[in-house]
Amino acid sequence: MTISKQFTYSLTGLSDPQLQAMLTAGAEVRRCYRLLQKNETYGNIVREILRDQGTFTRFNHYPTGDVHDRDTHSQYFYHAHRGLDGENGHFHTFLRAKGMPDNVSPAPYTGNVEWPEGDDALSHIIAISMDPRGYPIGLFSTNRWVTGETFYNAEHVVQMLDRFEMDLLYPSWPVNIWITSTMRLFRPQIEWLLRLRDQTISDWALAHPDKDVYEDRELEITSEITVDVDQQIQRIETELAKRNSTGIA
C-alpha cells in the first residue's frame, strides 16, 4: 500500500534564516548538476552513483556496502525495485546511533522482531526518488521492515535532520554534496512526510489490531509526494521577495 497526499505546508511559517538556508542548499544542488554535466559520460547524479558498479541489478545497493560518513554517522545507498513509470531508482538516507541527538529514543515496540540496538541502531530519514535523467522527482517514507531500521517517531527523526551530512569524497563528492543539500532544500516536505508516516502507521495499527504494524508487508510506503527542484527554489524566492516588499522579517 502507498499513501500519497497533497503537500499542504506553507513557507510563510518559516523564518528568513530558514528560507535562506534552503535557498543556499538549492544553489548547491544546481552547482552539483553543473559540475556533473561537464562530464559527458557520467553527466548526472544517477550515472555518477552507478559509475564503475557493473550491471545495475534490482535490489542491489549502490555503491556496494553503502556510503557511510564515519564522522557524522550519516549513511545512504541507491537502488531500484519499485518498477514505477519515470523512476530509475531511489536513495535511502539514514542516521546511525552515534550521530543522533542524546535525547532521542526508539518508538515503543512490543512485537517479536529484534530491532538494531546500541551502536547498531539507525534511523531511516527519507527516500529520494530519481528519474533516468538524474533528477529527484519524489520523496517518500517507509515502514520499518522495508529498511530494517530502528524505528524512531517523527519528532525524533526531525531532530536528526540537522545531523545528516555526507562530508566525503567517496564515492563522489558532487553526489554527497547533492544529497546533503537536497535534504536541506526540501526540509519542510521531509518533516511533513515523517509526520504523515506516523499517522499512517497509527491508523493502520488501529485498523489491523491483530498484526505487528511495523512488520506488515501490506504497508510499505507510508507517505509520498512529488518534488521539483526548480519549483521549490522559485517558491522560496517568491516568499522572500514578498517579505522584502512588505517589510516582513
C-alpha atoms as an extended CHARMM CRD file, in Angstrom:
* protein
*
       249  EXT
         1         1  MET       CA              0.0000000000        0.0000000000        0.0000000000  PROA      1               0.0000000000
         2         2  THR       CA              1.1640000000        3.5410000000       -0.8170000000  PROA      2               0.0000000000
         3         3  ILE       CA             -0.0170000000        6.6700000000        0.9960000000  PROA      3               0.0000000000
         4         4  SER       CA              0.0000000000        9.7970000000       -1.1570000000  PROA      4               0.0000000000
         5         5  LYS       CA             -1.4580000000       13.1550000000       -0.1170000000  PROA      5               0.0000000000
         6         6  GLN       CA             -1.1870000000       16.7310000000       -1.2680000000  PROA      6               0.0000000000
         7         7  PHE       CA              1.6360000000       18.6070000000        0.4310000000  PROA      7               0.0000000000
         8         8  THR       CA             -0.0100000000       21.4680000000        2.3130000000  PROA      8               0.0000000000
         9         9  TYR       CA              2.9160000000       23.0240000000        4.1830000000  PROA      9               0.0000000000
        10        10  SER       CA              3.1980000000       26.7970000000        3.7900000000  PROA      10              0.0000000000
        11        11  LEU       CA              6.5640000000       28.5430000000        3.5910000000  PROA      11              0.0000000000
        12        12  THR       CA              5.0530000000       31.5130000000        5.4230000000  PROA      12              0.0000000000
        13        13  GLY       CA              5.6690000000       29.7140000000        8.6970000000  PROA      13              0.0000000000
        14        14  LEU       CA              9.4360000000       29.6330000000        8.1580000000  PROA      14              0.0000000000
        15        15  SER       CA             11.8410000000       32.3400000000        9.2830000000  PROA      15              0.0000000000
        16        16  ASP       CA             14.0550000000       34.2850000000        6.9000000000  PROA      16              0.0000000000
        17        17  PRO       CA             17.1690000000       32.3610000000        8.0490000000  PROA      17              0.0000000000
        18        18  GLN       CA             15.3950000000       29.0520000000        7.4040000000  PROA      18              0.0000000000
        19        19  LEU       CA             14.3760000000       30.1450000000        3.9130000000  PROA      19              0.0000000000
        20        20  GLN       CA             17.8640000000       31.4520000000        3.1810000000  PROA      20              0.0000000000
        21        21  ALA       CA             19.3590000000       28.1280000000        4.2820000000  PROA      21              0.0000000000
        22        22  MET       CA             17.0260000000       26.3130000000        1.8980000000  PROA      22              0.0000000000
        23        23  LEU       CA             17.9150000000       28.7290000000       -0.9030000000  PROA      23              0.0000000000
        24        24  THR       CA             21.6250000000       28.1540000000       -0.2810000000  PROA      24              0.0000000000
        25        25  ALA       CA             21.0020000000       24.4120000000       -0.4380000000  PROA      25              0.0000000000
        26        26  GLY       CA             19.1900000000       24.8810000000       -3.7420000000  PROA      26              0.0000000000
        27        27  ALA       CA             22.1820000000       26.7230000000       -5.1610000000  PROA      27              0.0000000000
        28        28  GLU       CA             24.4150000000       23.8230000000       -4.0950000000  PROA      28              0.0000000000
        29        29  VAL       CA             22.1030000000       21.3410000000       -5.8040000000  PROA      29              0.0000000000
        30        30  ARG       CA             22.3400000000       23.3070000000       -9.0380000000  PROA      30              0.0000000000
        31        31  ARG       CA             26.1180000000       23.5950000000       -8.6880000000  PROA      31              0.0000000000
        32        32  CYS       CA             26.4090000000       19.8100000000       -8.4460000000  PROA      32              0.0000000000
        33        33  TYR       CA             24.3290000000       19.4480000000      -11.6040000000  PROA      33              0.0000000000
        34        34  ARG       CA             26.5470000000       21.9290000000      -13.4150000000  PROA      34              0.0000000000
        35        35  LEU       CA             29.7440000000       20.1560000000      -12.3790000000  PROA      35              0.0000000000
        36        36  LEU       CA             28.4760000000       16.7250000000      -13.3810000000  PROA      36              0.0000000000
        37        37  GLN       CA             27.1820000000       17.9490000000      -16.7280000000  PROA      37              0.0000000000
        38        38  LYS       CA             30.7570000000       18.7840000000      -17.7100000000  PROA      38              0.0000000000
        39        39  ASN       CA             31.4060000000       15.0320000000      -17.8860000000  PROA      39              0.0000000000
        40        40  GLU       CA             29.7330000000       13.5990000000      -20.9840000000  PROA      40              0.0000000000
        41        41  THR       CA             29.8830000000       10.0130000000      -19.7050000000  PROA      41              0.0000000000
        42        42  TYR       CA             28.7590000000       10.4810000000      -16.1000000000  PROA      42              0.0000000000
        43        43  GLY       CA             26.7260000000       13.6330000000      -16.5360000000  PROA      43              0.0000000000
        44        44  ASN       CA             24.0960000000       13.2950000000      -13.8190000000  PROA      44              0.0000000000
        45        45  ILE       CA             23.5370000000       12.0970000000      -10.2620000000  PROA      45              0.0000000000
        46        46  VAL       CA             22.2680000000        8.6330000000      -11.2020000000  PROA      46              0.0000000000
        47        47  ARG       CA             25.0530000000        7.8690000000      -13.6630000000  PROA      47              0.0000000000
        48        48  GLU       CA             27.6240000000        9.1700000000      -11.2050000000  PROA      48              0.0000000000
        49        49  ILE       CA             26.4660000000        6.9850000000       -8.3010000000  PROA      49              0.0000000000
        50        50  LEU       CA             26.4160000000        3.9320000000      -10.5910000000  PROA      50              0.0000000000
        51        51  ARG       CA             29.8650000000        4.6370000000      -12.0330000000  PROA      51              0.0000000000
        52        52  ASP       CA             32.1050000000        1.5460000000      -12.1120000000  PROA      52              0.0000000000
        53        53  GLN       CA             29.4530000000       -0.5050000000      -10.2960000000  PROA      53              0.0000000000
        54        54  GLY       CA             28.8390000000       -3.0570000000      -13.0330000000  PROA      54              0.0000000000
        55        55  THR       CA             25.3660000000       -4.1490000000      -14.1080000000  PROA      55              0.0000000000
        56        56  PHE       CA             22.5610000000       -2.2360000000      -12.4090000000  PROA      56              0.0000000000
        57        57  THR       CA             20.6300000000       -5.0210000000      -10.6760000000  PROA      57              0.0000000000
        58        58  ARG       CA             17.3070000000       -4.6530000000       -8.9070000000  PROA      58              0.0000000000
        59        59  PHE       CA             17.5070000000       -4.6000000000       -5.1010000000  PROA      59              0.0000000000
        60        60  ASN       CA             21.3270000000       -4.3990000000       -5.0000000000  PROA      60              0.0000000000
        61        61  HSD       CA             22.7730000000       -1.4950000000       -3.0200000000  PROA      61              0.0000000000
        62        62  TYR       CA             24.9110000000        1.0650000000       -4.8540000000  PROA      62              0.0000000000
        63        63  PRO       CA             27.6770000000        1.6200000000       -4.2250000000  PROA      63              0.0000000000
        64        64  THR       CA             28.4060000000       -1.8090000000       -2.7650000000  PROA      64              0.0000000000
        65        65  GLY       CA             28.5000000000       -1.5540000000        1.0260000000  PROA      65              0.0000000000
        66        66  ASP       CA             26.5870000000        1.7490000000        1.0950000000  PROA      66              0.0000000000
        67        67  VAL       CA             28.1470000000        5.1510000000        1.8130000000  PROA      67              0.0000000000
        68        68  HSD       CA             28.8690000000        5.8550000000        5.4820000000  PROA      68              0.0000000000
        69        69  ASP       CA             30.3790000000        9.0690000000        6.8200000000  PROA      69              0.0000000000
        70        70  ARG       CA             32.1910000000        7.9060000000        9.9490000000  PROA      70              0.0000000000
        71        71  ASP       CA             32.3870000000       11.4250000000       11.3670000000  PROA      71              0.0000000000
        72        72  THR       CA             28.7290000000       12.4370000000       11.0270000000  PROA      72              0.0000000000
        73        73  HSD       CA             27.4130000000        8.8360000000       11.0220000000  PROA      73              0.0000000000
        74        74  SER       CA             25.2040000000        9.6300000000        8.0460000000  PROA      74              0.0000000000
        75        75  GLN       CA             24.5810000000        6.8710000000        5.5370000000  PROA      75              0.0000000000
        76        76  TYR       CA             22.8790000000        6.2840000000        2.1970000000  PROA      76              0.0000000000
        77        77  PHE       CA             22.5780000000        3.8920000000       -0.6990000000  PROA      77              0.0000000000
        78        78  TYR       CA             20.8890000000        3.8440000000       -4.0970000000  PROA      78              0.0000000000
        79        79  HSD       CA             18.8400000000        1.0020000000       -5.5250000000  PROA      79              0.0000000000
        80        80  ALA       CA             15.7850000000        0.1360000000       -7.6010000000  PROA      80              0.0000000000
        81        81  HSD       CA             12.9130000000       -2.2890000000       -7.2480000000  PROA      81              0.0000000000
        82        82  ARG       CA              9.5850000000       -0.4510000000       -7.4340000000  PROA      82              0.0000000000
        83        83  GLY       CA              9.2140000000       -0.5060000000      -11.2150000000  PROA      83              0.0000000000
        84        84  LEU       CA              7.3590000000        2.8070000000      -11.3210000000  PROA      84              0.0000000000
        85        85  ASP       CA              6.9760000000        4.7180000000      -14.5680000000  PROA      85              0.0000000000
        86        86  GLY       CA              9.5020000000        7.5330000000      -14.6700000000  PROA      86              0.0000000000
        87        87  GLU       CA             11.5920000000        6.2530000000      -11.7550000000  PROA      87              0.0000000000
        88        88  ASN       CA             15.0930000000        4.9030000000      -12.3060000000  PROA      88              0.0000000000
        89        89  GLY       CA             15.6480000000        4.1540000000       -8.6230000000  PROA      89              0.0000000000
        90        90  HSD       CA             15.8470000000        5.8900000000       -5.2720000000  PROA      90              0.0000000000
        91        91  PHE       CA             18.2230000000        6.8480000000       -2.4810000000  PROA      91              0.0000000000
        92        92  HSD       CA             17.5980000000        5.7320000000        1.0950000000  PROA      92              0.0000000000
        93        93  THR       CA             19.1130000000        8.0250000000        3.7350000000  PROA      93              0.0000000000
        94        94  PHE       CA             19.9200000000        7.1520000000        7.3430000000  PROA      94              0.0000000000
        95        95  LEU       CA             21.4840000000        8.4430000000       10.5230000000  PROA      95              0.0000000000
        96        96  ARG       CA             23.2780000000        5.9680000000       12.7640000000  PROA      96              0.0000000000
        97        97  ALA       CA             23.1950000000        5.9500000000       16.5660000000  PROA      97              0.0000000000
        98        98  LYS       CA             26.4820000000        7.7670000000       17.1760000000  PROA      98              0.0000000000
        99        99  GLY       CA             25.2770000000       10.7350000000       15.1380000000  PROA      99              0.0000000000
       100       100  MET       CA             21.9100000000       11.1190000000       16.8420000000  PROA      100             0.0000000000
       101       101  PRO       CA             20.9800000000       13.7570000000       19.4470000000  PROA      101             0.0000000000
       102       102  ASP       CA             21.2070000000       12.4790000000       23.0200000000  PROA      102             0.0000000000
       103       103  ASN       CA             17.5090000000       12.9320000000       23.7440000000  PROA      103             0.0000000000
       104       104  VAL       CA             16.0930000000       10.6470000000       21.0320000000  PROA      104             0.0000000000
       105       105  SER       CA             14.9440000000        7.0870000000       21.6320000000  PROA      105             0.0000000000
       106       106  PRO       CA             13.2590000000        4.3380000000       19.6040000000  PROA      106             0.0000000000
       107       107  ALA       CA              9.4920000000        4.1950000000       19.3710000000  PROA      107             0.0000000000
       108       108  PRO       CA              7.7600000000        1.8650000000       21.8590000000  PROA      108             0.0000000000
       109       109  TYR       CA              7.5470000000       -1.6640000000       20.4930000000  PROA      109             0.0000000000
       110       110  THR       CA              6.0320000000       -4.8330000000       21.9230000000  PROA      110             0.0000000000
       111       111  GLY       CA              6.4680000000       -7.1270000000       18.9240000000  PROA      111             0.0000000000
       112       112  ASN       CA              8.7820000000      -10.0940000000       18.5000000000  PROA      112             0.0000000000
       113       113  VAL       CA             11.1730000000       -8.7650000000       15.8550000000  PROA      113             0.0000000000
       114       114  GLU       CA             14.5890000000       -7.6350000000       17.0600000000  PROA      114             0.0000000000
       115       115  TRP       CA             15.4480000000       -4.0620000000       16.1400000000  PROA      115             0.0000000000
       116       116  PRO       CA             19.0720000000       -2.8880000000       15.7970000000  PROA      116             0.0000000000
       117       117  GLU       CA             20.2450000000       -1.6290000000       19.1970000000  PROA      117             0.0000000000
       118       118  GLY       CA             23.1190000000        0.2960000000       20.7400000000  PROA      118             0.0000000000
       119       119  ASP       CA             25.7390000000        1.4580000000       18.2680000000  PROA      119             0.0000000000
       120       120  ASP       CA             24.0000000000       -0.5930000000       15.5670000000  PROA      120             0.0000000000
       121       121  ALA       CA             20.7830000000        1.4230000000       15.8480000000  PROA      121             0.0000000000
       122       122  LEU       CA             19.9130000000        3.5210000000       12.8230000000  PROA      122             0.0000000000
       123       123  SER       CA             17.0150000000        5.6350000000       11.6520000000  PROA      123             0.0000000000
       124       124  HSD       CA             15.7540000000        5.8390000000        8.0950000000  PROA      124             0.0000000000
       125       125  ILE       CA             15.1910000000        9.5040000000        7.3200000000  PROA      125             0.0000000000
       126       126  ILE       CA             13.6830000000        9.7230000000        3.8340000000  PROA      126             0.0000000000
       127       127  ALA       CA             13.9250000000        8.1790000000        0.3870000000  PROA      127             0.0000000000
       128       128  ILE       CA             14.5630000000       10.2750000000       -2.7300000000  PROA      128             0.0000000000
       129       129  SER       CA             13.0510000000        9.0100000000       -5.9760000000  PROA      129             0.0000000000
       130       130  MET       CA             15.0980000000        9.7160000000       -9.1170000000  PROA      130             0.0000000000
       131       131  ASP       CA             14.2150000000        9.8430000000      -12.8000000000  PROA      131             0.0000000000
       132       132  PRO       CA             16.5180000000        8.4240000000      -15.5200000000  PROA      132             0.0000000000
       133       133  ARG       CA             17.9330000000       11.8970000000      -16.2020000000  PROA      133             0.0000000000
       134       134  GLY       CA             19.2960000000       12.0390000000      -12.6670000000  PROA      134             0.0000000000
       135       135  TYR       CA             16.8080000000       14.4730000000      -11.1350000000  PROA      135             0.0000000000
       136       136  PRO       CA             14.7130000000       13.9890000000       -7.9870000000  PROA      136             0.0000000000
       137       137  ILE       CA             11.0250000000       13.5260000000       -8.6990000000  PROA      137             0.0000000000
       138       138  GLY       CA              9.6900000000       12.4360000000       -5.3270000000  PROA      138             0.0000000000
       139       139  LEU       CA             10.2310000000       11.8730000000       -1.6310000000  PROA      139             0.0000000000
       140       140  PHE       CA              8.7530000000        9.0360000000        0.3840000000  PROA      140             0.0000000000
       141       141  SER       CA              8.8650000000        7.4000000000        3.7950000000  PROA      141             0.0000000000
       142       142  THR       CA              8.7000000000        3.6990000000        4.5430000000  PROA      142             0.0000000000
       143       143  ASN       CA              7.5050000000        1.2570000000        7.1480000000  PROA      143             0.0000000000
       144       144  ARG       CA             10.1620000000       -0.1540000000        9.4850000000  PROA      144             0.0000000000
       145       145  TRP       CA             10.5010000000       -3.5580000000        7.8280000000  PROA      145             0.0000000000
       146       146  VAL       CA             11.4710000000       -2.0250000000        4.4810000000  PROA      146             0.0000000000
       147       147  THR       CA             14.9310000000       -0.9060000000        5.6230000000  PROA      147             0.0000000000
       148       148  GLY       CA             15.3400000000       -2.9110000000        8.8340000000  PROA      148             0.0000000000
       149       149  GLU       CA             15.8360000000        0.2820000000       10.8030000000  PROA      149             0.0000000000
       150       150  THR       CA             15.3580000000        1.0220000000       14.4700000000  PROA      150             0.0000000000
       151       151  PHE       CA             12.1050000000        2.9460000000       14.2180000000  PROA      151             0.0000000000
       152       152  TYR       CA             12.0110000000        6.4440000000       15.7410000000  PROA      152             0.0000000000
       153       153  ASN       CA              8.9340000000        8.6440000000       15.9630000000  PROA      153             0.0000000000
       154       154  ALA       CA              8.7350000000       11.5770000000       13.5710000000  PROA      154             0.0000000000
       155       155  GLU       CA              9.5830000000       14.2880000000       16.1020000000  PROA      155             0.0000000000
       156       156  HSD       CA             12.8070000000       12.4750000000       16.9340000000  PROA      156             0.0000000000
       157       157  VAL       CA             13.7120000000       11.9720000000       13.2750000000  PROA      157             0.0000000000
       158       158  VAL       CA             13.0770000000       15.6790000000       12.6440000000  PROA      158             0.0000000000
       159       159  GLN       CA             15.7150000000       16.3990000000       15.2840000000  PROA      159             0.0000000000
       160       160  MET       CA             18.1290000000       14.2330000000       13.3150000000  PROA      160             0.0000000000
       161       161  LEU       CA             17.7730000000       16.2120000000       10.0850000000  PROA      161             0.0000000000
       162       162  ASP       CA             20.4020000000       18.7870000000       11.0390000000  PROA      162             0.0000000000
       163       163  ARG       CA             22.8300000000       15.9500000000       11.7920000000  PROA      163             0.0000000000
       164       164  PHE       CA             22.6750000000       14.4120000000        8.3230000000  PROA      164             0.0000000000
       165       165  GLU       CA             25.6970000000       15.4470000000        6.2660000000  PROA      165             0.0000000000
       166       166  MET       CA             27.7700000000       13.4950000000        3.7700000000  PROA      166             0.0000000000
       167       167  ASP       CA             31.1790000000       15.1630000000        4.0440000000  PROA      167             0.0000000000
       168       168  LEU       CA             33.1610000000       12.6740000000        1.9540000000  PROA      168             0.0000000000
       169       169  LEU       CA             34.9630000000       12.3680000000       -1.3550000000  PROA      169             0.0000000000
       170       170  TYR       CA             33.8940000000        8.7110000000       -1.7480000000  PROA      170             0.0000000000
       171       171  PRO       CA             32.1870000000        7.6250000000       -3.9300000000  PROA      171             0.0000000000
       172       172  SER       CA             31.5110000000       11.0250000000       -5.4760000000  PROA      172             0.0000000000
       173       173  TRP       CA             31.9390000000       14.4670000000       -3.9670000000  PROA      173             0.0000000000
       174       174  PRO       CA             29.1690000000       16.0060000000       -6.1310000000  PROA      174             0.0000000000
       175       175  VAL       CA             26.6980000000       13.2560000000       -5.1900000000  PROA      175             0.0000000000
       176       176  ASN       CA             27.4820000000       13.6320000000       -1.4880000000  PROA      176             0.0000000000
       177       177  ILE       CA             27.0550000000       17.4060000000       -1.6110000000  PROA      177             0.0000000000
       178       178  TRP       CA             23.9010000000       16.9710000000       -3.6760000000  PROA      178             0.0000000000
       179       179  ILE       CA             22.2070000000       14.5180000000       -1.3250000000  PROA      179             0.0000000000
       180       180  THR       CA             23.0160000000       16.6590000000        1.7200000000  PROA      180             0.0000000000
       181       181  SER       CA             21.7340000000       19.7980000000        0.0030000000  PROA      181             0.0000000000
       182       182  THR       CA             18.6280000000       18.1380000000       -1.4230000000  PROA      182             0.0000000000
       183       183  MET       CA             17.5140000000       17.1470000000        2.0540000000  PROA      183             0.0000000000
       184       184  ARG       CA             18.0150000000       20.7070000000        3.2570000000  PROA      184             0.0000000000
       185       185  LEU       CA             16.2100000000       22.2020000000        0.2690000000  PROA      185             0.0000000000
       186       186  PHE       CA             13.1480000000       20.0280000000        0.8620000000  PROA      186             0.0000000000
       187       187  ARG       CA             13.2090000000       20.0500000000        4.6490000000  PROA      187             0.0000000000
       188       188  PRO       CA              9.5760000000       21.2410000000        5.0650000000  PROA      188             0.0000000000
       189       189  GLN       CA              8.3860000000       18.4080000000        2.8590000000  PROA      189             0.0000000000
       190       190  ILE       CA             10.5040000000       15.8640000000        4.7120000000  PROA      190             0.0000000000
       191       191  GLU       CA              9.1410000000       16.9360000000        8.0920000000  PROA      191             0.0000000000
       192       192  TRP       CA              5.5990000000       16.7490000000        6.7320000000  PROA      192             0.0000000000
       193       193  LEU       CA              6.1840000000       13.2870000000        5.2670000000  PROA      193             0.0000000000
       194       194  LEU       CA              7.6020000000       11.9670000000        8.5300000000  PROA      194             0.0000000000
       195       195  ARG       CA              4.5850000000       13.1670000000       10.4980000000  PROA      195             0.0000000000
       196       196  LEU       CA              2.2370000000       11.7150000000        7.8970000000  PROA      196             0.0000000000
       197       197  ARG       CA              4.2110000000        8.4560000000        8.1380000000  PROA      197             0.0000000000
       198       198  ASP       CA              3.4750000000        8.2340000000       11.8530000000  PROA      198             0.0000000000
       199       199  GLN       CA             -0.2030000000        8.9870000000       11.3080000000  PROA      199             0.0000000000
       200       200  THR       CA             -0.4120000000        6.3460000000        8.5860000000  PROA      200             0.0000000000
       201       201  ILE       CA              1.1700000000        3.7340000000       10.8500000000  PROA      201             0.0000000000
       202       202  SER       CA             -1.1130000000        4.6760000000       13.7370000000  PROA      202             0.0000000000
       203       203  ASP       CA             -4.2210000000        4.4570000000       11.5500000000  PROA      203             0.0000000000
       204       204  TRP       CA             -3.0610000000        1.1330000000       10.1010000000  PROA      204             0.0000000000
       205       205  ALA       CA             -2.4570000000       -0.3320000000       13.5550000000  PROA      205             0.0000000000
       206       206  LEU       CA             -5.9780000000        0.6050000000       14.6420000000  PROA      206             0.0000000000
       207       207  ALA       CA             -7.4430000000       -0.9660000000       11.5110000000  PROA      207             0.0000000000
       208       208  HSD       CA             -5.3550000000       -4.1610000000       11.8420000000  PROA      208             0.0000000000
       209       209  PRO       CA             -5.0750000000       -4.8480000000       15.5990000000  PROA      209             0.0000000000
       210       210  ASP       CA             -4.0890000000       -8.4760000000       15.0230000000  PROA      210             0.0000000000
       211       211  LYS       CA             -0.8930000000       -7.5600000000       13.1490000000  PROA      211             0.0000000000
       212       212  ASP       CA              2.5320000000       -6.1580000000       14.0280000000  PROA      212             0.0000000000
       213       213  VAL       CA              2.1580000000       -2.8810000000       12.1540000000  PROA      213             0.0000000000
       214       214  TYR       CA              5.9060000000       -2.3350000000       11.7560000000  PROA      214             0.0000000000
       215       215  GLU       CA              6.3160000000       -5.7350000000       10.0680000000  PROA      215             0.0000000000
       216       216  ASP       CA              3.1340000000       -5.8110000000        7.9820000000  PROA      216             0.0000000000
       217       217  ARG       CA              4.1930000000       -6.3390000000        4.3590000000  PROA      217             0.0000000000
       218       218  GLU       CA              0.8830000000       -4.8660000000        3.2260000000  PROA      218             0.0000000000
       219       219  LEU       CA              2.1030000000       -1.4530000000        4.4360000000  PROA      219             0.0000000000
       220       220  GLU       CA              5.2950000000       -0.4460000000        2.6590000000  PROA      220             0.0000000000
       221       221  ILE       CA              5.2310000000        3.2220000000        1.5960000000  PROA      221             0.0000000000
       222       222  THR       CA              3.7810000000        5.3120000000        4.4140000000  PROA      222             0.0000000000
       223       223  SER       CA              3.8230000000        8.7420000000        2.7370000000  PROA      223             0.0000000000
       224       224  GLU       CA              4.8950000000       10.0510000000       -0.6540000000  PROA      224             0.0000000000
       225       225  ILE       CA              4.8970000000       13.2870000000       -2.6670000000  PROA      225             0.0000000000
       226       226  THR       CA              6.3560000000       14.5990000000       -5.9050000000  PROA      226             0.0000000000
       227       227  VAL       CA              9.0690000000       17.2690000000       -5.8300000000  PROA      227             0.0000000000
       228       228  ASP       CA             10.7520000000       19.6060000000       -8.2850000000  PROA      228             0.0000000000
       229       229  VAL       CA             13.9960000000       21.4530000000       -7.5180000000  PROA      229             0.0000000000
       230       230  ASP       CA             13.2970000000       24.4690000000       -9.7080000000  PROA      230             0.0000000000
       231       231  GLN       CA              9.7600000000       24.8840000000       -8.3930000000  PROA      231             0.0000000000
       232       232  GLN       CA             10.9740000000       24.6580000000       -4.7960000000  PROA      232             0.0000000000
       233       233  ILE       CA             13.6290000000       27.3080000000       -5.3580000000  PROA      233             0.0000000000
       234       234  GLN       CA             11.0890000000       29.5390000000       -7.0950000000  PROA      234             0.0000000000
       235       235  ARG       CA              8.6840000000       29.1990000000       -4.1660000000  PROA      235             0.0000000000
       236       236  ILE       CA             11.4110000000       30.2110000000       -1.7320000000  PROA      236             0.0000000000
       237       237  GLU       CA             12.4890000000       33.1830000000       -3.8380000000  PROA      237             0.0000000000
       238       238  THR       CA              8.8790000000       34.3230000000       -4.1970000000  PROA      238             0.0000000000
       239       239  GLU       CA              8.2810000000       34.1340000000       -0.4500000000  PROA      239             0.0000000000
       240       240  LEU       CA             11.4640000000       36.0700000000        0.3440000000  PROA      240             0.0000000000
       241       241  ALA       CA             10.6810000000       38.6990000000       -2.2920000000  PROA      241             0.0000000000
       242       242  LYS       CA              7.1820000000       39.1330000000       -0.8650000000  PROA      242             0.0000000000
       243       243  ARG       CA              8.6070000000       39.6800000000        2.6010000000  PROA      243             0.0000000000
       244       244  ASN       CA             11.1310000000       42.1880000000        1.3340000000  PROA      244             0.0000000000
       245       245  SER       CA              8.4480000000       44.1610000000       -0.4980000000  PROA      245             0.0000000000
       246       246  THR       CA              6.1960000000       44.3190000000        2.5680000000  PROA      246             0.0000000000
       247       247  GLY       CA              8.9170000000       44.7100000000        5.1710000000  PROA      247             0.0000000000
       248       248  ILE       CA              8.0410000000       41.4060000000        6.8680000000  PROA      248             0.0000000000
       249       249  ALA       CA             11.0070000000       39.7110000000        8.5490000000  PROA      249             0.0000000000
